[in-house]
């Protein structure tokens, strides 16, 4: 047998629930029974005394939680790292524990003052001594982990806690001898669960279900083949017995009221050291900078939130606040993440918010060559809608053909552009990772946003029904501006435009020069032509709102008719089509592209069934657009949204708020969503445009 196991405990002389610093304490202030607490504590103490050497630290008045010695610090060999409590309520315990460790002759290490770490409550050694599992998210800071790795000379695996009830790692995670692990997966984020699964073989993972978890079954003391805990179900006991563990239950209900149980009440300070195990931490840190209207545009809080939500942590190193309403602020932030993978994930999101690497850390972009046509290197950087620059030879070079979901390629003259995966050729140099990339994102100040003549309501995102008229007024004004200044307006439209009676209004927009390209599918064209020729849309008489007998055949008759003529344009020229959206396009020389889909009947001769070709046609027609009006077509609108760089105004009209939200959520001032019936929207828009013209009209009369 190796040296006896030594455990530190603290008698519950002053134990009580005096404050609330975790959800278990809520409603339990002064609700625990002193006598019962003493009996329960004694029960645990006896069990452990029979199996190890238990030492005691003197309880302190005013430190009711000091019974939870797991939070005293973390010990390995001769080194003790003292806790830095997150809550001031427990900070008073620190000097007492420190004193105890010093008296015992440990080399005591202290973390920086503002770096919380709650000892063995949040750090558990693999029982084979292979590594240290360290929790973060509630009480301990991720940035404390590199210190642990260094001082204890051990590999640290960081696990992120996401469930408030399991705020310390030892409430939901218990490494057992023989390489087993007892844990509650629901307490961890997906990345941490994956890490656990990578390190612990499936047959060694003992999953705890919620009912056992809330009884603190994971908060167990494991000594060799014995596990001591508050309470456990029969099934879980059986599972543990099956792999050779003996389970001892000892009631600790009084301590549950403070959010602790068996393991929390103990600190094991003899931990095995493996000779060949050494420091290693997967944690990565980067320093980024942000500039602009960080506070009033909410960019900084968004950035910090996303760091935490993606499993990282941060420290604001410098912050200079713009004093004037117009002046901008600058921040320097250190970001830490539990692995390279999650750092890349965080960085690419931060880049989208306009963050850039700090001066000291600025490096050229990393590049890898394509070795299979149409396939990028695994780690390729995925482009966004925002203007992007890539650092090559210490110079920031702007990327051309900016679009979403592309790959950034650098040519032999160091020119960079966005390409689609399928267009990649062997030897193309592709930007990988997130180093040496920055995006330029305009964050308007509050003043700029509210003074914005054009789309001032847009910050509000999706407008509700009662605001529709107001929105329409603004859009009409904007359309007029663009048209009169020779700008370009592109419309994507779904068949609903015709069903809701919007066809005539869209036709008049085209006639009056408000549309410079039309994008849609087979259906809008078929319904429009059916409407023009037969007065029905999918067999429904729109004027009377009722289905016409045999009307369901109209649809295919129309397709057949156009196929006979060879094209929509031919059918117009030959006098078959005399009005409607497609008619106006042909007559006014407005280019259109109809993209096919799996559900298309016919299709019309004009419908492009080669989707790659259709995407190319769309991209060409979108080029140079100042505004895109998206009218009730989820598929075509989202497709178009992905191809369009930031800066192009987008108006998305749909009765389904989900579609509108998806498109207006480009995080930019320039997109607006209108949740309404598209027919109604178009009729209001046309009326509004007429009103804009009328002053001149009346002066002529
Ligand atoms: N009331 C204590 C706290 O919230 C309970 C600590 C439990 N300790 C533990 N290692 N989980 O800090």
Boltz pocket constraint, residues with backbone or C-beta under 6 A from the ligand:
constraints:
  - pocket:
      binder: B
      contacts: [[A, 21], [A, 22], [A, 65], [A, 68], [A, 70], [A, 71], [A, 90], [A, 118], [A, 120], [A, 121], [A, 122], [A, 168], [A, 170], [A, 171], [A, 258], [A, 259], [A, 260], [A, 261], [A, 263], [A, 264]]
      max_distance: 6.0
